[in-house]
Every structure is written in structure tokens, then in C-alpha cells.
Amino acid sequence: MSSHELIDSHQHLWVMSERAYDWIEPSYGVIYDDFTPERLEPEIGRSGVTGSVLVQAADTYEDTFYMLDVAHKYKFVRGVVGFIPLDRTAEAARALKIFSKDDYFKGVRNLTHNYADKKYESDDKWILRPSVLDTLAIVEESGLAFDYVAVNEAHLANVAILAKKFPKLKIVIDHFGKPNIAGKVMEPWAGQMSELGQFSNVYGKFSGLNTASAAGWTVADWQPFVDHMVRSFGAHRILMGGDWPVITLMDNYVEVWKAQVAALANYSEKDQEWIKSKTAIEVYGLKG
């Protein structure tokens, strides 16, 4: 792969006029809209991104089938992280068997950060339920990656348990676990990430930092958090993602990518290559 590769390992698409995304409400403003590949493609070209991974935005099969369909039609898509019902093991195994027939299917995710919301399950430890663990054992055996949406201290504590229980499961922490960049608060996040960095099967996704930042953020606001992740995990376990269209809540795709690349400027060329592309290629098994 070229050293000039830049992989966006975290892109969403949703077409609310065609299928359900029950967490997106009118109060979300600009993202309460249809976000299609046609709308994204020009942004890809202007940002320098050379390939992308589409990531589920709904706990539905419809969302995953839609992403797979897009992957077969648009050259910039290199992989899909889709939904299987982690808490329904037999059904999940059947779904995994079907989805895995498609070479673009590279990983699984559920909207687990929502399950602590009273609107849903109200359970920060949902991912540790016995039925979910049974399903994750199947995912581990499949070799697929598992993206985990961790947004608080309890979620990050879950990752340590999963990493020990499933040492061959590639666990990707989305959005660096959403540190409190706006408040410039490093702990307890930094201590937990130092611990998680000791597990060779855990990865950190450099994505979604702009929406964890205060308005008017700069790269300097991100730098301590990025540097801590790279120190804790090593460049070979950090990958990048744009989190479009969620990032449009504060900024735009091109601006965010320019900032993310700038945050890597002081790293060696080898480390930059890992973070920009090689880690994502390795984690998701992406092809050219």
C-alpha cells in the first residue's frame, strides 16, 4: 500500500426517508437529514482521503444491507462495519454467516452507548451480558473486528474485561472513548487508556474529537489526547476516522481531516503511515 494512503475508518450514511434511525431526532439539527454517498463523495476528493470504511448507524439489518450495497457501487468504500444482534446469539450467528459471504463485510458494531439511556436498556454493562459474550466469542472466531462505542468510564472498564476474555478479538474503541477535550480533563480517561494500551488486541480510533471539543477548538486542544493515545497504544494500534456526518454538528469534513493530519505532524513518517492507513488496513483486512 502507498505511504500516501489516508483511510477514513469511520463514515456513516443514513437515508431517513428510506429506513429508520431511531436515535436521530429533529433536535439534532443539521444531521436530521439524508446523508448519501453522492453527498459524501465530493468531500472525499477534497480531503485527501483515499478509501473509507462505512460504519453502522442503526441497530438494523436494513442499515447494513444498505451499506453493503453502497460498497459495491462506490470505489472509495473499502469495507463495512455492520450490525448483528449481539444479545441474540443464535440469530447473530446466522446473520454473521450471511454477511460474511460479502467481502466488504469487515466488522460488527451495536449502538451500545445508547443502551445506558433510559430510552433504551439503561445498562452501561450491557456488553457484558452472557448472551452478548457468547456472540462475541463467535465474532472472535470469525476474525472480524469489533467496534465498541465507549463514551464514559464504565464503558472503558468494560473494554479491559473483554480484552482479557477474548484475547484474539480485535476491539476498536471508537472516537478515543470520547475524552473531555472541551473541559481539558485528562483523568480518569488517560489512566484507563494507559491500562488498555497494554492489551495487544485493543485499538484506538482517532475520530469524532471535534464534537468532544469546545467551539473554536484548535489542533493544540487535541494534541495532549492524541499524544497520550499514541504513547499508550503505539502508532500501529491507532487508526483514523472522520465520523461524517456527525462532525457536521460543529465543522465540516475537509476541515476536520486537515486538523487530524496536522495533529500527526511531529510523528515519524513510519508512525504516520500506520495511523493514516496501515492500522486500518490491518484491523479490517482492507484490500486495495
DRENMARLUM-603246 format. One record per atom (N, C-alpha, C, O): residue in one letter; y, z, x. Coordinates in steps of 0.02 Angstrom, whole numbers, plus 50000, padded with zeros to 5 digits. Atoms other than C-alpha are relative to their C-alpha. Example, Ala and Ser with C-alpha at 12.3 -4.5 7.8 and 13.67 -1.06 7.14 Angstrom:
// DRENMARLUM-603246
A499415000050045
A497755039050615
A500605000050045
A500595003350097
S499414999749958
S499475035750684
S500555003749961
S501105004549986
//
This chain:
// DRENMARLUM-603246
M499405000050042
M500005000050000
M500635000050044
M500645003050098
S499385000549962
S501764996250059
S500365006750004
S500345010749957
S499604993949993
S502845010050127
S500624999849955
S500965004849947
H499435000750045
H504165003350007
H499825001349928
H500245000649883
E500214998350068
E503155008249854
E500385006149976
E500515010850014
L499704994250032
L504015020149733
L499685000549931
L499834996649886
I500394999350062
I502875026349595
I500315005249955
I500415011049975
D499784995350051
D503555034249438
D499385002349963
D499104998749921
S500624997550028
S502085045049388
S500095003849934
S499645007449912
H499894996350063
H502885051849229
H500504996349956
H501104998049955
Q499595003650050
Q503545039749099
Q499705000949931
Q499095000649923
H500224999850070
H503455041848912
H500244993949963
H500744990849981
L499775005050049
L503565029048774
L499865003049932
L499365006349922
W500174998350069
W503695032548590
W500384995549952
W500964993849961
V499725004250052
V503985021948438
V499925003849935
V499415003149900
M500044995550057
M504365034248299
M499944996249934
M499704999049885
S500055004050061
S504475020248172
S499294997749987
S499144995049934
E500695002450007
E502625016548202
E499485005650000
E498955004849969
R500504994649996
R501745033148240
R500345006750007
R500945007050022
A499714993450004
A502005051948233
A500085003350069
A499645003050111
Y499864995849942
Y502805062548369
Y500335006349972
Y500945006749968
D499764994750043
D502965078948277
D500495004950033
D500835008749998
W499544995549967
W503965088248410
W500714997250007
W501185000850022
I499355003149992
I505405075748413
I500375000549934
I500184997449884
E499624998750061
E506695081348286
E500714997350008
E500944996150064
P499315002649996
P508445075048242
P500455004050045
P500925001350075
S499584995849958
S509185089848335
S499964998250074
S500385000350114
Y500065002249930
Y508585081848498
Y500494994550018
Y500524992450076
G499475004849985
G509975069148483
G499754993350024
G499384989949988
V500105006849977
V509825053648591
V499264998050005
V499104992150002
I500715001949993
I507925054548610
I499654999549932
I499054998149928
Y500275001050067
Y507675054348422
Y500094992649982
Y500534990749943
D499915007250004
D507425035648431
D499364996750025
D498905000250049
D500575003749972
D506175022148479
D500134998450073
D500664995850091
F499945001649929
F505875020448667
F499394995850019
F498844998350026
T500525005149991
T504875004848704
T500004997550072
T500474998750110
P500015002949933
P504324995948863
P500554994950011
P500804994350067
E499465004949994
E505604982448828
E500665003550018
E501085000750053
R499394996149986
R506954995848835
R499985003050071
R500505003950103
L500084996949934
L506255003348995
L500004994950057
L500264996450111
E500115004849946
E505874987649095
E500624998550042
E500574998250103
P499415001249959
P507674983849148
P500195005950045
P500435004950101
E499854994149961
E507885001749208
E499545000450061
E499755002650115
I500485000149945
I506315000049316
I500284995550056
I500284997550115
G499755004649950
G507064985049404
G500605002550038
G500675001350098
R499394997549969
R508724993549439
R499905006250042
R500335007950083
S500114993649967
S507965009649504
S499634999650066
S499655004350106
G500425000649941
G506835003049641
G499295002249989
G498885001850035
V500694998050016
V505265009449554
V499564993749999
V499754988649971
T500455005849994
T503794997949590
T499395000449955
T499034995549946
G500574999250045
G502495004949471
G500055006649964
G500405011249988
S499934993950038
S502275018349341
S499355002349968
S498874998449961
V500554997150038
V501065029949252
V500295002449934
V500755006449932
L499794997850066
L501295032049065
L499645006549983
L499045007249994
V500274993450015
V501035049949006
V500095001549926
V500615000149896
Q500024998750072
Q500585055648830
Q500615003949976
Q500875008350010
A499434996650031
A501985061148715
A499815002849932
A500245005549896
A500244997250063
A500925066248566
A499265001750007
A498894998250042
D500704998149999
D499265075048541
D499624996049948
D499344998749900
T500335004550047
T498565059848452
T499664994450038
T499874992550093
Y500335005949971
Y497365045748490
Y500454993949995
Y500444989650038
E499565005850010
E498655033548421
E500474999150059
E500594993450081
D499545000349943
D499855037748562
D499654997250061
D499934993150097
T500385002349941
T498515034948694
T499814992749994
T499884988950043
F500165007150009
F497925018448621
F500614995650009
F500574990150036
Y499375003949991
Y499735012648615
Y500164999250074
Y500334993750095
M499855000549929
M500005016748799
M499524995350036
M499734991450079
L500495004449969
L498405007848849
L500154992749983
L500074988250025
D499815006750020
D498954992648751
D500594997550041
D500604991850064
V499425001749959
V500624992748842
V499794998650072
V500044993950103
A500235000849931
A499734994649009
A499714993150013
A499794990350067
H500315006649992
H498804978348980
H500514994449993
H500354988650008
K499505005250013
K500414969148937
K500575000050051
K500914994950059
Y499434999449956
Y501674975349066
Y499785001650071
Y499425006450083
K500244999549931
K501424973249253
K500235006450035
K499895008750081
F499764994049965
F502454988649301
F499565006049986
F499605010950023
V500444994350017
V501165000249219
V499374999850043
V499024994750045
R500594999749956
R499815005949340
R499475004849974
R498905004649997
G500484995350026
G498985019749241
G500255003649939
G500845003249922
V499844996450061
V498945030549084
V499685006950003
V499095007650020
V500254993250010
V498765049349062
V500025001349925
V500555001849895
G500034999850072
G498165051248884
G499745006649971
G499615011450007
F500214994050038
F497615063748752
F499254999849985
F498984994749964
I500644998550031
I495905070748717
I500075007149973
I500435011150003
P499914993350029
P495715086448607
P499635005250042
P499045006450032
L500314995449953
L495385099348742
L499645005849967
L499165008549996
D500314994350033
D494915112748617
D499424998049954
D499135002249920
R500575002450040
R493595101848530
R499544996250048
R499584990050053
T500365002749942
T492345098948670
T499574994049984
T499604989050020
A500445005650016
A491075087648586
A500404993749985
A500244988250008
E499575005750017
E492425076448514
E500364997550062
E500424991450072
A499655001949938
A493375076648680
A499554995950046
A499774991150077
A500485003649957
A491815070948773
A499904992949975
A499854988250015
R500085006850028
R491605056248654
R500624995850013
R500584989950030
A499375003649988
A493445051648669
A500064998050073
A500294992550089
L499965001549929
L493355052648857
L499554994250019
L499734990050060
K500465005549986
K491865041048859
K500304993349978
K500214988250012
I499685006250026
I492825028248755
I500594998050044
I500634992350066
F499405001749962
F494465029348850
F499844998050072
F500184993750101
S500175001349930
S493625029049020
S499734993050012
S499674990850069
K500205007049993
K493005011548985
K500594995650020
K500504990050045
D499395003749983
D494805006049012
D500225002250070
D500335008150082
D499834998549931
D495255005049197
D500705003250008
D500845006250060
Y499334997149996
Y497045010449158
Y500005007549984
Y500495010949997
F500024992950020
F496485027549094
F499875004350061
F499335003950091
K500034996549936
K496805039449239
K500025007649995
K499895011150044
G499954992750005
G497035057049171
G500105002249928
G500174998149883
V499924997250068
V497205068649022
V500545005350000
V500705008550050
R499494994950010
R498545079948953
R500045001749926
R499934997549884
N499814997850067
N498935090148798
N500695003150005
N500905005250059
L499334997049999
L500655096448748
L499965007649998
L500195010849951
T500174992949999
T500135113948799
T500625004550000
T500575010249978
H499404995750000
H501915120348823
H500245001449929
H500585006449917
N499814998950070
N502155118648634
N499565005349967
N499765008049915
Y500464995550034
Y500675129948595
Y500225007350002
Y499925011549968
A499714993350001
A501695145348635
A500555000649947
A500815006149935
D499495000250052
D502915140148499
D499685002349934
D499125000549918
K500274997550064
K502695148948331
K499844994349952
K499474995149904
K500145005950041
K502695131548254
K499284997650010
K499004994249967
Y500675002349984
Y501005128748337
Y499535006050007
Y499425009749959
E500524995049991
E499735140848412
E500255006950021
E499895011950014
S499714993849975
S500885154348483
S499555003350053
S499415009350049
D500474997449951
D499745156248633
D500134997050069
D499964991250082
D499865002349932
D500325154948814
D499364998950040
D499364995250090
K500635000649963
K498505156348869
K499504995449964
K498904995949974
W500425004750037
W497845142648755
W499534996350047
W498954995050029
I500395004049953
I497225133048907
I499385003750026
I498935000550054
L500564996149976
L496025147248948
L499485001649946
L499015005349958
R500494999050053
R495105147048782
R499334997050021
R499314991950055
P500665002349978
P493215144948806
P499874992649985
P499604989050028
S500125007050016
S493145128248716
S500404995350045
S500164990050063
V499585004149956
V494565121448822
V499704999850070
V499694994550102
L500314999849933
L493725127148982
L499374995750002
L499244992450053
D500595004350003
D492125118448927
D500194992750007
D499854988850041
T499775006949995
T493105102348907
T500264998450070
T500134993050096
L499735001349933
L493995104149073
L499444999250051
L499524995750101
A500585001049955
A492295105549157
A499774992849997
A499564990050048
I500195007050008
I491905088249088
I500524995550034
I500344990650066
V499465003849967
V493595081749148
V499915000350075
V499984995350110
E500114999249928
E493235088849320
E499444995450024
E499504992050075
E500585004149982
E491555079949325
E500174992649998
E499904988750037
S499815007150008
S492375063549271
S500424997550059
S500444991550072
G499575002049945
G493545063649421
G500714998349979
G501124996750021
L499335001350025
L495065061049310
L500485005850016
L500255011450026
A499504994949988
A496685070549339
A500155003849936
A500055001249881
F499774996050056
F497315084349226
F500725001950010
F500885005850055
D499294998149998
D499195085449196
D500105006249957
D499875006449900
Y499884993850037
Y499755102849144
Y500745001249995
Y501105001250045
V499294998650012
V501435106549065
V500115007550003
V499975011149954
A499864992949990
A501925123549134
A500755001249999
A501124998250038
V499284998950006
V503625130049081
V500205007350007
V500785009149997
N499834993049992
N503515148749112
N499515003450048
N499045000350073
E500404996349952
E502745162249221
E499275000449978
E498824999950020
A500694999550025
A501205164149109
A499624993550011
A499034993650030
H500335006449990
H500815145649119
H499814999050073
H499264996650087
L500165000849929
L500905145649309
L499435004750021
L499025003050064
A500564995449987
A499745160749312
A499344996849977
A498824997950009
N500605003550024
N498505150249211
N499754995050051
N499144994150059
V500195005249952
V498515136849346
V499565003050055
V499074999950076
A500404996749947
A497855149049477
A499285001249976
A498815000350014
I500674998750029
I496405153649362
I499614993549995
I499024993250013
L500345006450007
L495995135449327
L499814997150068
L499264994350076
A500145002749934
A496105130549510
A499395003350032
A499005000050067
K500594996449973
K494815143849557
K499374998049962
K498844997149992
K500595001450042
K493665139749412
K499764992850008
K499164991450004
F500165007149995
F493735120849437
F500274997250066
F500784993650065
P499735001949934
P493965117649624
P500034992550013
P500374990350059
K499985007349991
K493665098849606
K500444996549948
K500504990449949
L499555002850051
L494855096449459
L500694999050030
L500995003850055
K499335001449975
K496475087949511
K500505002349947
K500584999149895
I499534997150048
I497795098749424
I500714998350022
I500925000050077
V499325002149985
V499545091449418
V500485004149958
V500475003849897
I499504995950035
I500955103549374
I500614995649987
I500984993950032
D499445004350018
D502215093049280
D500675003550012
D500755009549999
H499304997949995
H504065094849320
H500105006250044
H500555010250033
F499964994249955
F503765107649460
F499975006649961
F500195011849986
G500034993850040
G503435120349320
G500665002149972
G500745007849951
K499334998850029
K505245119049260
K500335006350027
K500445011149990
P499644994349971
P506105131149381
P500705000649970
P500974995949942
N499334998750028
N507755139049329
N500544997750049
N500865001750082
I499505002849955
I508875127449428
I500705001449974
I501155002850014
A499334998750030
A510335129849308
A500265006950020
A500855007850034
G499794993249982
G510345148449347
G499945001550074
G500105007050096
K500104999249928
K509945145749532
K499545005950015
K499645009750063
V500474994449995
V508495158049510
V499344997550030
V499014993250001
M500605002349966
M507045155849632
M499385003949980
M498835001149975
E500574995750016
E505915170449584
E499965001549925
E500485001849892
P500654999849967
P504625173049516
P499694993250014
P499144992850042
W500275006849992
W504395154149517
W499784998650071
W499224996150082
A500155001749931
A504455152449706
A499375003550025
A498965000550060
G500584996249978
G503165166049736
G499364997249969
G498844996750003
Q500595003050033
Q501975158349609
Q499824993350031
Q499234991750041
M500135006549969
M502165141149686
M499725000750071
M499314996750092
S500294998749934
S501815148149859
S499255001549994
S498854999250034
E500714998550012
E500185155049790
E499614993849980
E499064992650005
L500365005950024
L499715139049700
L499944994750054
L499474990750053
G500055004849945
G500065128949856
G499395001050044
G499214996550082
Q500604998649960
Q498545137149935
Q499374996749972
Q498864996450005
F500575003350030
F497395127949815
F500054992550012
F500534989349990
S499965007049980
S496995110649882
S499954995249941
S500104989249949
N500085004350059
N496655103849707
N500605000349953
N500574997449898
V499414999450042
V498385108149638
V500574995950030
V500694996150090
Y499475004549979
Y499835095749646
Y500645001749961
Y500615004349905
G499364999050034
G501685096849602
G500354993549987
G500434989450032
K499665006250019
K502585083149508
K500765001150000
K501035005049961
F499284999849992
F504405080949561
F500304995749944
F500394989749952
S499765003650059
S505075076149390
S500365004949954
S500255010949957
G499684996050051
G506185082449250
G500475005450025
G500625010149988
L499574994749974
L507325092749363
L500714999649971
L501055004749967
N499325000450026
N508925086049288
N500085003949935
N500615006849923
T499964996250063
T508525093849119
T499875007550010
T499915011449963
A500054992849983
A508175110449207
A500635002450036
A500685008250056
S499394998749962
S509895109549289
S500605000949953
S500574999149894
A499384999550038
A511645113749231
A500354993249998
A500224988950040
A499605006250004
A512825099949177
A500394999250065
A500655004050093
G499645001349939
G513625091649326
G499605001650063
G499895002650116
W500444998449944
W512135095149439
W500104995150058
W500344989550049
T500015004349941
T512035088249615
T499335000650034
T498935005150018
V500634999749962
V510595084749733
V499955006750037
V499415009450044
A500004993649966
A511105100549826
A499735005649957
A499435010349982
D500284994950046
D510655110749671
D499244999750000
D498915004949993
W500735000950001
W508885103649678
W499685001850066
W499105004050068
Q500305000049934
Q508625104549865
Q499585006250016
Q499035005450043
P500424994249984
P508025122649882
P499335000049964
P498835002349992
F500625000150040
F506725119849746
F499534994550026
F498934995650031
V500415005449972
V506125103249817
V499715002150067
V499125001250080
D500234997849933
D506035110349993
D499455005249995
D498975005150034
H500514994850007
H505045125349933
H499334997049979
H498814999150003
M500625003250021
M503775114249846
M499674996350057
M499064996650065
V500295003849945
V503545103149997
V499725004750053
V499195003450081
R500264995049953
R503345118350110
R499355003049974
R498885004150012
S500574996550029
S502095126249991
S499394995549991
S498824997850001
F500555004550016
F501035111049948
F499874994850054
F499304992450061
G500055005649955
G501355098550086
G500164993649964
G500044993049904
A499795006350032
A502015081050054
A499424996449967
A499524992849918
H500585003650026
H500255074750021
H499775002649932
H499305000049902
R500174997650067
R500185085149861
R500625000549955
R500645004349907
I499415000750042
I501905080949792
I500064992749979
I500004988250020
L499905006650026
L502175065849680
L500624999849956
L500865005149934
M499365000650035
M503705059149589
M499924997049931
M499484992949918
G499995002850067
G504085055449408
G500705000249971
G501105004649988
G499335000450028
G505605050449307
G500115003949936
G500685005849921
D499964996650064
D505225058949140
D500454996449950
D500804999649910
W499645003950050
W506035044849043
W499604999949935
W498994999449939
P499284999850012
P506665045448908
P500295007049993
P500885007649976
V499734993150006
V506835064548908
V500615000950044
V501075004550025
I499434999249954
I508015063049056
I500654997649969
I501194999649992
T499385002550029
T509255053948945
T500375005349960
T500935004249938
L499644994450031
L509675070748866
L500615001950041
L501105004750015
M499444998249957
M510815073049017
M500264994150042
M500864993850057
D499815005249953
D510815057449126
D499644993549984
D499384992749929
N500365006250011
N510075040149147
N499484998950055
N499505002250107
Y500585001249957
Y508525033349232
Y500214998450072
Y499955001550119
V499815002249933
V509375024849380
V500345005650039
V500215006650098
E499644994549967
E510505039649418
E499515005450024
E499585008050079
V500484994849982
V509055051949418
V499564997750058
V499435001650104
W500415002349945
W507985041049530
W500384999750066
W500115001150119
K499585000149940
K509415038849653
K500035007150029
K500005008050090
A499964993149978
A509565057849661
A499335002550028
A499315006050078
Q500654997749977
Q507695060749679
Q499844997250070
Q499585000750112
V500115003049935
V507585048649825
V500455003350052
V500245004450109
A499534996849954
A509115056749904
A499755006950021
A499885009150077
A500264993349984
A508255073749896
A499474999950054
A499305005150082
L500525000649949
L506935067050016
L500274997550067
L499894996650114
A499695003549943
A508155060050144
A499855003450067
A499814999950118
N500094996549936
N507845073450276
N499265000750020
N499115003750071
Y500704999749983
Y505955071850272
Y499804994150044
Y500144989050045
S500245005449957
S504955061350393
S499814994049958
S499694994649898
E500205006150036
E504545043450346
E499305000849971
E499174998449916
K500684999050024
K502715048450330
K499995004449939
K499645002849890
D499984995650057
D503105062850213
D500314996649939
D500084997449883
Q499685003650055
Q504255051950109
Q499514995149968
Q499504994249907
E500485004850026
E502885039050092
E499495003349955
E499315000749902
W500474996350042
W501675052050025
W500335001849933
W500045000649880
I499674997750060
I502935058949900
I500194994249954
I500124994749893
K499775005750040
K503585042049843
K499424996149968
K499514993249915
S500525004350027
S501915033649817
S499285002250014
S498875002249969
K500704999049981
K500345038649912
K499665005749962
K499075005149945
T500314994550038
T500065055249822
T499814997849930
T499264999249907
A500145002450068
A500185047249651
A499414995150000
A498984995449956
I500555004949995
I499035033049705
I499345003650008
I498835001649979
E500614996349986
E497765045649769
E499785004249940
E499195004349922
V500164995650056
V497855057849623
V499724996149940
V499224998049911
Y500195003750060
Y497725044849486
Y499544994050014
Y499324990649968
G500435005749984
G496695031849580
G500314993549979
G499974989249951
L499645006050020
L498005018449554
L499834994150044
L499724994850104
K500115006249963
K497705000649604
K500644995950002
K501104997149963
G499415004249993
G498974987649658
G500084995149942
G500564991249941
//
